[in-house]
Amino acid sequence: MIIRRRPAAALLGMLAALSIFGVPPAHADETTPKEPPKVELVLDISGSMRARDIEGHSRISVLQQAFNEVLDALPAEAQVGVRVLGAKYPGKVKAVGCRDTQQLVPIGPIDKLEAKTAVATLRPTGFTPVGLALRAAARDLGTGETTRRIVLITDGEDTCAPPDPCEVARELAAQGTHLVVDTLGLTLNDEVRKQLTCIASATGGTYTAVTSKTQLTNRINQLVDRAATTYTQTPAQADGTDNCTRAPLLSPGTYTDREKFQEHRSYRVLVRDGQELRASVSVSLDRALNRDYGVLLRAVSQDGRELVRGTDAGSGRTDVLSTGLRWSAEQKTPDQTVCLVVSNSFSSPTAATVATPGMPLELTVGVVDSSPAPNGPDLGRGWGLLGLLALAGLVGGLVFGWLARWRVAIWMED
């Protein structure tokens, strides 16, 4: 789970990344969705957000700055809402504080000035009812065929369980509502990291920790750029197999699957005479991994020969690994089924790292008319080229010799 580097920074990233992870395994639905993806930001405004540990700035101020930059980058038609938790009740009665969550901005085309003003006036106040806020956000988003995305930005564990936020996330995932929860942590606390990773893992989302303004800026830039290519509908589920014989046959489209550590997932694609196969895969990294890892995508023939490959590698924390390939058959070859094999070199740094479910991967398959490789500069070939080079060398030598003699003659006259 596609973890292509931050607390509020990731906020923008995940928002801009309305890119979605998610029926037929042999076919991707290519119809135009009736509605765009919907996103709700769930902002933690609990008392701990007063802490000034992000480069000397308070967590709430960093979050508010990031929120403003997110809105500035949003297209006018974006369907975005905002829900807060721990923002209204300043008292000490837990039973009351643990019900403190409200939708600040309804989901839809957003009034940027109004939303910025509403978030700017928030002050760290109360408890942290994460589980309750996630349930409420899911209700805000409703149901439908396109993906709903919750972006949870918090600096602490849920202080109000039950409901336990991990259990809520699993409950939402089990409903099959195309709901993804991405979590952004504004602290490096290990218990917070475990809880936020659990929430993200349950729904196919990502967890990101933010520790500096530089990380925030980089993450924002990365995810704003990614916004231009986000999906407007949920990829189809494809259940890859461990060998090509039993692999599902995919038509052009976008698919989602999960891959465990050091696993191979195979899929088949029919490539007809005169066509070119184009495929790409992105794997989200949603949990801690040993350093130096990679993702490999191969196109393999029916007799097991590797036709072409694409690779991507990382060392340390990243959000996603992506690679792609393109392949076309030789002219006048019969239609053939090509096997796409996704492999990884992930390994767990500790026995406590959860291995299941596997890392979410997104596979894009395209089959287009093949085109000849573009012609490069052609300097010639054969005896003609050899003669031309020899003549050029001779002329160059004569000119150089004449200039040398002329310089010597001038020197002697002086």
C-alpha positions in Angstrom: 0.0 0.0 0.0 0.6 2.3 -3.9 4.3 4.7 2.3 5.9 7.2 -4.4 7.3 10.6 2.1 4.7 13.5 5.9 1.4 14.9 8.9 -0.3 17.6 7.1 1.7 17.2 4.0 0.3 13.8 3.4 -3.0 15.4 3.9 -2.7 17.2 0.7 -1.2 14.2 -0.9 -4.0 11.9 0.0 -6.6 14.4 -0.9 -5.1 15.1 -4.3 -4.6 11.5 -4.6 -8.2 10.8 -5.1 -6.5 7.9 -6.9 -8.5 4.9 -5.8 -7.7 1.3 -4.8 -10.9 -1.5 -5.3 -16.7 -7.0 -10.6 -15.6 -9.2 -12.7 -11.9 -10.1 -12.6 -11.7 -10.5 -16.4 -13.1 -7.1 -17.2 -12.8 -3.5 -16.0 -15.9 -1.4 -16.1 -15.2 1.3 -18.7 -18.5 3.2 -18.4 -18.4 6.8 -17.4 -19.3 7.2 -13.7 -22.4 9.2 -12.9 -20.6 11.1 -10.1 -17.0 12.1 -9.4 -15.1 10.6 -6.4 -15.9 12.1 -3.1 -13.4 13.0 -0.3 -13.9 14.0 3.3 -11.1 15.3 5.4 -11.4 14.4 9.1 -9.4 16.8 11.2 -8.3 16.2 14.7 -8.7 19.4 16.8 -8.2 17.7 20.2 -6.2 19.4 23.0 -2.9 17.7 22.0 -2.9 19.6 18.7 -1.5 22.5 20.7 1.9 20.9 20.9 4.7 22.9 19.2 6.9 20.1 17.9 6.8 20.5 14.1 9.8 22.8 13.5 8.8 25.1 16.3 5.2 25.4 15.1 2.1 24.0 16.7 0.5 20.9 15.1 -2.8 22.8 14.6 -1.1 25.7 12.7 0.7 23.3 10.4 -2.6 21.5 9.7 -4.3 24.8 9.0 -1.6 25.9 6.6 -1.7 22.6 4.7 -5.5 22.8 4.5 -5.3 26.2 2.9 -2.8 25.0 0.3 -4.9 22.0 -0.4 -7.9 24.1 -1.1 -5.9 26.5 -3.4 -4.9 23.5 -5.5 -8.4 22.0 -5.8 -10.4 22.2 -9.1 -13.7 24.0 -8.7 -15.7 20.8 -9.4 -14.0 18.7 -6.6 -16.4 17.0 -4.3 -14.8 17.6 -0.8 -16.1 17.9 2.7 -14.6 18.5 6.1 -15.4 16.8 9.4 -13.7 17.7 12.8 -13.4 15.8 16.0 -12.6 17.2 19.5 -13.3 20.7 18.3 -16.3 21.9 20.3 -16.5 20.5 23.8 -13.9 22.0 26.2 -15.1 20.2 29.3 -13.8 17.1 31.1 -16.8 14.8 31.0 -15.6 12.0 28.8 -19.1 10.7 27.9 -19.8 14.1 26.4 -16.4 14.8 24.8 -16.4 11.4 23.1 -19.4 12.4 21.1 -17.7 15.6 19.9 -17.6 15.3 16.1 -19.3 17.5 13.5 -19.3 18.0 9.7 -17.9 21.4 9.2 -18.2 21.6 5.5 -20.7 19.4 3.6 -19.4 17.3 0.7 -19.7 19.0 -2.7 -18.1 21.8 -4.7 -16.4 23.7 -1.9 -16.5 27.4 -1.1 -12.8 27.9 -0.6 -13.0 31.1 1.3 -15.7 29.9 3.6 -13.9 26.6 4.3 -10.6 28.3 5.0 -12.3 30.7 7.5 -14.1 27.9 9.3 -10.9 25.9 9.7 -8.8 28.9 10.7 -11.1 29.6 13.6 -10.7 26.2 15.1 -8.7 25.9 18.4 -7.5 22.6 20.0 -10.1 21.6 22.6 -11.3 18.2 23.5 -11.1 14.4 23.3 -10.2 12.2 20.3 -13.2 10.1 19.2 -11.5 8.7 16.0 -13.7 5.6 15.7 -16.9 7.6 16.0 -15.7 10.2 13.5 -14.8 7.6 10.9 -18.3 6.1 11.1 -19.9 9.5 10.8 -17.6 10.4 7.8 -18.7 7.2 6.0 -22.3 8.3 6.4 -21.4 11.7 5.1 -19.9 10.1 2.0 -22.9 7.8 1.4 -22.7 4.9 -1.1 -22.3 4.6 -4.8 -20.2 3.1 -7.6 -17.3 5.6 -7.4 -14.8 5.5 -4.6 -15.3 7.4 -1.4 -12.1 8.5 0.4 -11.6 9.6 4.0 -8.4 11.4 4.9 -7.9 11.3 8.6 -5.3 13.7 10.0 -4.5 13.2 13.7 -1.8 13.4 16.2 -3.0 10.8 18.7 -4.7 7.5 19.4 -8.4 7.3 19.9 -9.2 8.2 23.6 -12.8 7.2 23.4 -13.0 3.5 22.4 -15.3 1.8 22.0 -15.8 1.9 19.1 -12.2 0.9 18.4 -11.1 2.7 15.2 -9.4 -0.4 13.7 -12.7 -2.3 14.1 -14.6 0.5 12.6 -12.3 0.5 9.6 -12.7 -3.3 9.1 -16.5 -2.8 9.5 -16.5 -0.2 6.7 -14.3 -2.3 4.4 -16.6 -5.3 4.9 -19.6 -3.2 3.7 -18.1 -3.1 0.2 -18.9 0.6 -0.3 -15.6 1.4 -2.2 -14.5 3.3 0.9 -10.8 4.0 1.4 -9.3 5.6 4.5 -5.9 7.3 4.4 -4.3 8.2 7.7 -1.8 11.0 8.4 0.1 11.1 11.6 1.4 14.4 13.1 3.6 12.5 15.6 6.1 9.7 15.5 4.6 8.0 18.6 4.7 4.2 18.0 1.3 3.5 19.3 -0.3 6.1 17.1 1.6 4.7 14.1 0.3 1.2 14.8 -3.3 2.4 15.1 -3.2 4.6 12.0 -1.5 1.8 10.0 -4.2 -0.6 11.1 -7.0 1.8 10.0 -5.4 2.3 6.6 -4.5 -1.4 6.0 -8.1 -2.5 6.7 -9.5 -0.3 3.8 -6.6 -0.4 1.3 -5.4 3.1 2.2 -2.0 4.5 3.2 -0.4 5.7 6.4 2.1 8.6 6.3 3.9 10.4 9.1 4.8 14.1 8.8 7.7 15.6 10.8 8.8 18.8 9.0 7.6 21.7 6.9 9.9 20.5 4.1 8.2 17.1 4.0 4.9 18.9 4.0 5.9 21.0 1.0 7.3 18.1 -0.9 4.3 16.0 -0.2 1.9 18.7 -1.3 3.7 19.3 -4.6 3.8 15.6 -5.3 0.1 15.0 -4.7 -1.1 18.2 -6.4 0.7 16.9 -9.5 -0.9 13.5 -9.1 -4.3 15.1 -8.9 -4.4 15.6 -12.7 -4.4 11.9 -13.2 -6.6 10.6 -10.5 -9.4 8.1 -11.2 -13.0 8.9 -11.4 -14.2 5.4 -10.8 -13.1 2.4 -8.8 -10.8 -0.1 -10.5 -12.2 -3.6 -10.9 -11.1 -6.4 -8.6 -8.7 -8.9 -10.2 -7.6 -12.0 -8.3 -4.1 -12.8 -9.6 -2.8 -16.3 -9.2 0.7 -17.8 -8.6 1.1 -19.0 -12.1 0.0 -18.1 -15.6 -2.1 -21.2 -16.4 -4.8 -20.3 -13.9 -4.4 -16.5 -14.1 -7.5 -14.4 -14.9 -7.8 -13.0 -18.5 -8.0 -9.2 -18.3 -9.4 -6.8 -20.9 -8.0 -3.2 -21.1 -8.8 -1.3 -17.9 -7.6 -0.7 -14.4 -7.6 -3.4 -11.7 -6.8 -3.7 -8.0 -5.4 -6.6 -6.1 -3.2 -7.4 -3.1 0.2 -9.0 -3.0 2.0 -10.4 0.0 5.7 -10.1 0.8 7.9 -11.8 -1.9 4.8 -13.1 -3.8 4.2 -13.4 -7.5 0.8 -12.4 -9.0 0.0 -13.4 -12.5 -2.6 -12.1 -15.0 -3.2 -12.8 -18.7 -3.9 -10.4 -21.6 -4.8 -11.3 -25.2 -2.6 -9.4 -27.7 -3.8 -9.7 -31.3 -1.7 -9.4 -34.4 -0.8 -5.7 -35.0 -1.4 -4.7 -31.4 0.9 -3.4 -28.6 0.5 -4.2 -25.0 1.1 -1.4 -22.5 0.9 -2.2 -18.8 1.9 -0.5 -15.5 1.7 -1.4 -11.9 1.8 0.6 -8.7 2.2 -0.9 -5.2 1.3 1.1 -2.1 3.6 0.7 0.9 1.4 0.9 4.0 3.6 -0.6 6.6 7.3 -0.8 7.7 9.6 -2.7 5.4 13.2 -3.7 5.5 15.4 -1.3 3.4 16.2 -1.9 -0.2 13.1 -3.3 -1.8 11.7 -3.3 -5.3 8.7 -4.1 -7.6 9.1 -6.1 -10.9 6.6 -6.3 -13.7 7.3 -8.8 -16.5 5.6 -9.8 -19.7 6.0 -13.5 -20.3 5.1 -15.7 -23.3 3.0 -18.8 -23.0 6.1 -21.0 -23.1 7.7 -19.1 -20.2 10.1 -16.8 -22.1 10.4 -13.3 -20.7 9.5 -10.7 -23.3 10.1 -7.5 -21.5 10.3 -6.2 -17.9 10.0 -3.0 -15.9 11.4 -2.4 -12.4 11.2 0.2 -9.6 13.2 0.1 -6.3 13.4 2.1 -3.1 15.4 2.3 0.1 13.6 3.8 3.1 10.2 5.3 3.3 8.3 6.0 0.1 4.6 6.1 -0.7 4.4 4.0 -3.8 6.5 2.0 -6.2 5.5 2.1 -9.9 6.8 0.6 -13.1 5.5 -0.1 -16.5 6.3 -1.9 -19.8 5.3 -2.0 -23.5 5.5 -4.9 -25.9 4.4 -5.7 -29.4 4.7 -9.0 -31.3 6.7 -9.4 -34.4 4.7 -8.7 -37.6 2.4 -11.4 -38.9 2.4 -13.4 -35.7 -0.8 -15.1 -34.6 -2.8 -13.7 -31.7 -1.2 -14.7 -28.4 -1.9 -14.5 -24.7 0.8 -12.7 -22.7 1.2 -13.2 -19.0 1.8 -10.2 -16.8 3.7 -11.2 -13.6 4.0 -8.8 -10.7 6.7 -9.6 -8.1 8.2 -7.8 -5.1 11.2 -8.0 -2.8 9.5 -6.8 0.3 10.4 -8.2 3.7 9.3 -7.5 7.3 11.7 -5.8 9.7 10.0 -7.3 12.7 7.9 -10.3 13.6 5.2 -7.9 14.6 4.7 -6.5 11.1 1.3 -7.6 9.7 1.8 -9.7 6.5 -1.9 -9.9 5.7 -3.7 -8.5 3.9 -1.1 -8.0 1.3 0.1 -4.7 -0.1 -2.5 -3.1 -2.4 -1.5 -3.0 -6.0 -3.1 -1.2 -8.9 -2.6 -2.7 -12.4 -3.4 -0.8 -15.6 -3.7 -2.7 -18.9 -3.9 -1.2 -22.3 -3.9 -2.8 -25.8 -3.4 -0.4 -28.7 -2.5 -0.6 -32.4 1.2 -1.1 -32.6 3.3 1.6 -34.3 6.9 1.3 -35.7 9.7 2.7 -33.6 10.4 6.3 -34.5 13.3 6.7 -36.9 16.4 8.2 -35.3 19.1 10.2 -37.1 20.7 8.1 -39.8 24.3 8.9 -40.8 24.5 6.1 -43.4 26.0 2.7 -43.4 28.2 0.4 -45.4 31.0 1.3 -47.9 29.5 4.7 -48.6 29.7 5.8 -45.0 33.3 4.4 -44.8 34.3 6.4 -47.9 32.7 9.6 -46.5 34.6 9.3 -43.2 37.9 8.6 -45.0 37.4 11.7 -47.2 36.5 13.8 -44.2 39.6 12.6 -42.4 41.9 13.3 -45.3 40.5 16.8 -45.8 40.8 17.5 -42.1 44.4 16.3 -42.0 45.4 18.5 -44.9 43.8 21.6 -43.4 45.4 20.9 -40.0 48.8 20.4 -41.7 48.5 23.6 -43.7 47.6 25.6 -40.6 50.5 24.2 -38.7 53.0 25.1 -41.5 51.5 28.6 -41.7 51.9 29.2 -37.9 55.6 28.0 -38.1 56.3 30.4 -41.0 54.8 33.3 -39.2 56.8 32.5 -36.0 60.1 32.3 -38.0 59.4 35.7 -39.6 59.0 37.2 -36.2 
